[in-house]
Amino acid sequence: MRHRVVWNRWTLAGLAVVTLLGLAALAAPWLAPGDPTRGDLAAALRSPSMAYLLGTDAQGRDVLSRVLFGARLSLAVGLASQVIALAAGLALGLTAGFYGRWVDAVVMRVADVTLAFPSLLLLIAVAAAVRPSLPVVCVVIGLVGWAGMARLVRGQVLVARGLDYVQAARALGASDARLVARHVLPNVLGPVIVAATLGVGGAIMAEAALSFVGLGAQPPTPSWGAMIAEGRDLLR
């Protein structure tokens, strides 16, 4: 019981931190002390002060403002990419798990090939082949993440498909669409939503990595990855 209480405290502490960061990102237009894209070379590389709480970058832009607006971008990309991964993985996983046979074999082999590549290298390769932009980043991260989601959905569908009440509904003449919508999908959504929520963090890291190498958000759009890349030279 004591371990459970400690675990719950850490969970609540983590939830509080994430909630505060999310609220700060949503309220960035009101919390940010300045324009995150407007530079002032006369104020370049200022140290933290009352005027600039986190200092300024090499272009004279307020770092705190860029951090707050960068959080908005990261959360938006993370959520959008996970919606894409969830939609693709749910559709393909449901199809593969419910119909099986050659459909299952084809979808799972494509998923295996996708998972065989290191995700970060695959992201960089695909993003480098097209013009860098935020919509492209969302689509690329989402499409790279579909395979794991599809395998999870397929596994849940295989379990749900064999349940007695699903077999009874099939015997009574229920159509495939009704079986999926009324009986299979509700059993699948719980674990899938949890996995998609956990995947938001990975998507944020992926966006930061792409922006770090210049394949994500383009200047002067504030992005955590791009900010790290710009500040890297100042640490040498």
N, C-alpha and C positions, 0 to 999 in steps of 0.2 A: 504493500500500500504506500509506503514511504517513497519508494522509487517512482511509483505512479504519480504521486503529488509533485515530486521534483521534476519529472518529465513534463507534467502539465504546466508547471511554472516556466520552464524553458520554452515550451511551445507558445504560451501566452506572450512571453517576452519577445520571441521572434515574430509572432503575429503583430504585436504592437509596433515593432520597428518597421516591418513591411507596410503596415497601415499608414504610419507617419510618412514614410517615403512616398507612398502612393498619393496621399493627400497633398503633400508638398509639390509633387509633380503636377497634379490637377490644378493646384492653386498657383502655379508658377507665374502666370501673368500678373497676379496681385502681390506675390511674395518677392519676385525678382526686383532688385533695386535699379536695374537699367536694361537697356536693349541688348540682348545677347549677341546680336550680329553687328552692332555699330561699334567701330573702333575709334580710338583716340591715341594716336602715336605719341602725343605729349605725355600720356599717362601709361605708357607701355611698361610692363614688368614691374608694376608697383607691388610692394610687399603688403600683406594684410594690414588694414587700418579701419578706422570708423567709416571712411568713405568707401572703401573696397574691403569687405569683410574677409574675402578669400584672395584678395589681390587682383591683378590684371595679367593678361597674357601678352605675348609679343606684339599683338596688334592693338593693345590698349583696351581690350574688351573685358568686362567684368566677369570674373571666373564664377562667382556664385550664381549669377544670372544664367550662365551657360550650363552650369551643373543642373540647375532646376529645369531648364528647358530641355537639356539632354535627357533628363529622366522622363519627361513627357514623350520624347521620341522613342526612347528605349521601351517604355511600357506599350506604346502604340504598336511598334514593330513586333514586340513579343506576343501581344494579344492577337494581332492580325495574322501573323505567321502560324500561330497555333490553331486559329480558326480554319485556315487553309489545310493544315496537316490533319486536323480533326475531320473535316469534311471529306478529304480524299481517303484517309485511312478508314473512316467509318463506312463509306460507300464500298470500297474495295474489300475490306474485311468482312462486311456483311455478305457481300456477293460470294466471296470465296468460301466462307464458313457455311453458308446456308445451302449452296448448290453443290459444293464439293467437286469431285472428279477433275476434269481437265481445267475447269475454271479455277479451282483451288490451286492446282499445280502451276498454272501460268502465273497467277497473281503472287503466289509465294516464291516462285523462282525469281521473279522480277524484284520482289522485296529482298530476297537474299542477296542478289547482286548489288542492290542499293546499299544494304547494310555492310557489305564486304568492303566498301571503300571507306577510308577515314572521313568522317562527316565534315571536318573542317577543310580538308583538301578538296572534297567534292564541292563544298560551298564556294571556295575560292575559284575553282576551275569554272563552275557554271557562271558565277558572278562576273568573272573576267571576260567571258565570251559575249556578254551583252553590255549595254550602256549602263553604268552605275546610276541608280536612283532608288529612292525609298520603296516605291511599289515593287520594283524588281527584287530588292532585298527581301521584302515580305514574302513574295511568291517563291523565291529560291529557298529560303529557310523552311517555308511550309512544305514544299515539294520534297526536300531532302528528309524531312521528318515524318513523312507519311508512312514509311515502311514499318517502323516500330509500332506505330498506332494500328496499322492494318493487322499485324501479327497479334497484337493484344485483342483486338476486336474479334478476329477469327477464333481465337481460343475461347473467348466468352460465348460466341455463337455456337461453337461445337458443343459446349456444355448445355446451353439453353435449348438447343435443337433436340436433345435427347430427353428432355423433361417429359413427365407423363402427360401433363395437361397440354403441352404443345403437340404431342403425338395424338392426343384425343381430339384436339381441334382440327388437326389434319385429317383424321379419320372421318370427322363430321363434314368434311368438304370445304374447310376454310381455304381461301386462296393464299398464295404465297405472300402477296402484299399484306394481307390481313395478319397472317402469322408473324411476319416480321414486325409490323407496326404495333400489334397488340400484345404479343407474347415474347418475342425475341429481343427487340430493341430496349424495352424497359429493363431487362436483365443485364444489358450490355453497358448502358449509359453510365452507371455509377463508377466502375473502375476506369472507364475511358475519360470521364470528366476529371477525375483525380490525376490521371496521367497527363492530360492536357494542361492542367494547372501547374503541375510540377515542371512541365516542359517550357513554360514561359521563361523561367530563369535561364535555361539553356539557350533559348532563342535570343534573349537579351545579350548573353555572352557572345553568341554567334554574330549578332549585329555589331557589337563592339569590335570583334575581331576583324570583320570585313571593313569597318570604318577605319580601323587602325592601319590597314594596308592600302587604304584609298579606294576600296571597292564598295563602300557603303554610302552613308550620307556625305554629300560634297560640301566643301566650304562655301559660304560661312555658316551653314546649318550646324547648330550645336549638337555634338554627339560625343558620348563618353570615350569611345574608341579613338575618334579623331583628336580629342583633347589630350589623351595620353600620348598619341603620336607626336603632337605639337610640343608637348612639354618634355618629351624624351631628350631632345637636344640640349635643354637647359640643365639637365642633370649630369652632363658630361664634364 
